[in-house]
Amino acid sequence: MAKRGSNQEVTGNNQEVTGKKAASAASKVLRDAKSSKAAKTAAASALTQRPNKK
């Protein structure tokens, strides 16, 4: 199977998560009316990779 740079096997199940600071920045982008559509799409993608609050 193909390997990633971090020696993690590439499977359909991506275990990477967005860090707290990056998620906070993404949230600010989504709330900013001046943010471009591309920026908001990237920010939303980052937030979907955050673990759920418990």
C-alpha positions as a Markdown table, in Angstrom:
| # | Residue | x | y | z |
|---|---|---|---|---|
| 1 | Met | 0.0 | 0.0 | 0.0 |
| 2 | Ala | 1.2 | 3.6 | -0.6 |
| 3 | Lys | 2.7 | 5.4 | 2.3 |
| 4 | Arg | 2.4 | 9.0 | 3.3 |
| 5 | Gly | 5.4 | 11.1 | 4.4 |
| 6 | Ser | 4.5 | 10.4 | 8.1 |
| 7 | Asn | 4.7 | 6.7 | 7.4 |
| 8 | Gln | 1.0 | 6.4 | 7.8 |
| 9 | Glu | -0.8 | 4.0 | 5.5 |
| 10 | Val | -3.2 | 5.6 | 3.0 |
| 11 | Thr | -6.6 | 4.1 | 3.7 |
| 12 | Gly | -10.1 | 5.5 | 3.3 |
| 13 | Asn | -10.0 | 6.5 | 6.9 |
| 14 | Asn | -8.1 | 9.8 | 7.5 |
| 15 | Gln | -7.2 | 10.2 | 11.1 |
| 16 | Glu | -5.8 | 13.8 | 10.8 |
| 17 | Val | -7.6 | 16.4 | 12.9 |
| 18 | Thr | -7.5 | 20.2 | 12.8 |
| 19 | Gly | -5.8 | 21.8 | 15.8 |
| 20 | Lys | -7.5 | 24.2 | 18.2 |
| 21 | Lys | -5.8 | 27.3 | 16.9 |
| 22 | Ala | -6.4 | 26.4 | 13.3 |
| 23 | Ala | -10.1 | 25.7 | 14.1 |
| 24 | Ser | -10.4 | 29.1 | 15.8 |
| 25 | Ala | -8.9 | 30.8 | 12.8 |
| 26 | Ala | -11.2 | 28.9 | 10.5 |
| 27 | Ser | -14.2 | 30.0 | 12.6 |
| 28 | Lys | -13.2 | 33.6 | 12.2 |
| 29 | Val | -12.9 | 33.2 | 8.4 |
| 30 | Leu | -16.5 | 31.8 | 8.3 |
| 31 | Arg | -17.9 | 34.7 | 10.4 |
| 32 | Asp | -16.1 | 37.4 | 8.3 |
| 33 | Ala | -18.4 | 38.7 | 5.6 |
| 34 | Lys | -15.4 | 39.8 | 3.5 |
| 35 | Ser | -13.9 | 36.3 | 3.3 |
| 36 | Ser | -13.9 | 34.8 | -0.2 |
| 37 | Lys | -15.9 | 31.7 | -1.1 |
| 38 | Ala | -12.6 | 29.7 | -1.4 |
| 39 | Ala | -11.5 | 30.8 | 2.0 |
| 40 | Lys | -14.8 | 29.8 | 3.5 |
| 41 | Thr | -14.7 | 26.5 | 1.8 |
| 42 | Ala | -11.3 | 25.7 | 3.1 |
| 43 | Ala | -12.3 | 26.9 | 6.6 |
| 44 | Ala | -15.4 | 24.7 | 6.6 |
| 45 | Ser | -13.3 | 21.7 | 5.5 |
| 46 | Ala | -10.9 | 22.3 | 8.4 |
| 47 | Leu | -13.7 | 22.5 | 10.9 |
| 48 | Thr | -15.2 | 19.2 | 9.7 |
| 49 | Gln | -11.9 | 17.6 | 10.7 |
| 50 | Arg | -12.2 | 18.7 | 14.3 |
| 51 | Pro | -13.1 | 16.1 | 16.9 |
| 52 | Asn | -16.7 | 16.4 | 18.2 |
| 53 | Lys | -17.1 | 18.1 | 21.6 |
| 54 | Lys | -18.1 | 15.6 | 24.3 |
